[in-house]
Amino acid sequence: MSFLSIDGTLVVQLINFAIFFAALNVVFLRPVAAAIRRRREYINSLVSDYDRYQAEGGELRAQAEAIRAQARREAENLLSVARAEGSNEAAAIAAQYAARSQATIEESQRTARVELEAARPGEGAAARAVADVMLARVLPEAAP
């Protein structure tokens, strides 16, 4: 007998191996392959969802930045308009108070002129009265 002789046990072992492989295929290999396929599909869907969400997130960030930029421009415009209005109002108030102060100055000058003109006719008598008072104070001190 040789080491590699073909007999009935080889055929039985081949049939046994074929039955074992078929059972292994039905019980283990097909379910595992199906589970791997389902898992791969799930992972692929997650990756595609992730990519889609990343793209949407980028678009939303760009929209948000555009909205912020627009809001900044509008705020700057409103601020410049408010500054201009404030400046105009300040100028109007300053002009109003300048006119009031000028009117007060003119009124004061008129009053001073009127009072001065009213005081001039009695100027000589007042000067003489002051001179008499001063002379009266000096003369008693000069006499020993």
Number of C-alpha atoms within 10 A of each C-alpha: 4 5 5 7 9 9 8 8 10 12 11 11 11 11 12 12 12 12 12 12 14 13 12 12 14 12 11 12 14 12 12 13 12 11 12 12 12 12 12 12 12 12 12 12 12 12 12 12 12 12 12 12 12 12 12 12 12 12 12 12 12 12 12 12 12 12 12 12 12 12 12 12 12 12 12 12 12 12 12 12 12 12 12 12 12 12 12 12 12 12 12 12 12 12 12 12 12 12 12 12 12 12 12 12 12 12 12 12 12 12 12 12 12 11 11 12 12 11 12 11 10 10 13 11 11 13 11 11 12 12 12 12 11 11 12 11 11 11 10 9 9 7 6 5
